[in-house]
Amino acid sequence: MIAMAISCSPHLLLADEPTTALDVTIQAQILDLIKKLSRDTGTSVVIITHDMGVVAGLANRIIVMYAGQIIESATSNELFGNPQHPYTLGLLQSVPRLDEIRKEKLVPIEGLPPDLIDPPKGCRFAPRCRFVQEKCAEQPPLRPVGDGHYSLCWFDRATLTPAKEVVAV
């Protein structure tokens, strides 16, 4: 599959879940191959994946999407070191870590993804967000929260506190 994708020397390679259902050894080999091909040929690579481990080891810049919208965009170091959107934070808190001792328990993202035929008004993540507030009934802008770091949330992570009770939006 990779050979076919690069046979015409593309400037951009889209890799949609390139390591799904592969064991860890083969997964590492495929990711190393993609990195080498990109470096050797100058081909840009867009990886579409749910695997934050793949993203951490491969991407320079990460765009996190939820319900068809970009909700956070940052460099890899910035996103993993300083996630701003509650969904990104939830993703990172729900991934098991084998490389370090876990200080806190895994935190699931409660609820179900929205129906994209009839998405919620305002912030699409609000029905599942543990920090939801009344303002979330309005659509937030994608706003800068750092140098080249953007978040689709009304609030800064530093000011977020879990809602005492879920606010219906």
Secondary structure, DSSP 8 states (H G I E B T S, - for coil): -HHHHHTT--SEEEEESTTTT--HHHHHHHHHHHHHHHHHH--EEEEE-S-HHHHHHH-SEEEEEETTEEEEEEEHHHHHHS--SHHHHHHHHTS--SSS--SS------S----TTS--SS-TTGGG-TT--GGGGS----EEEETTEEESSSS-GGG----SS----
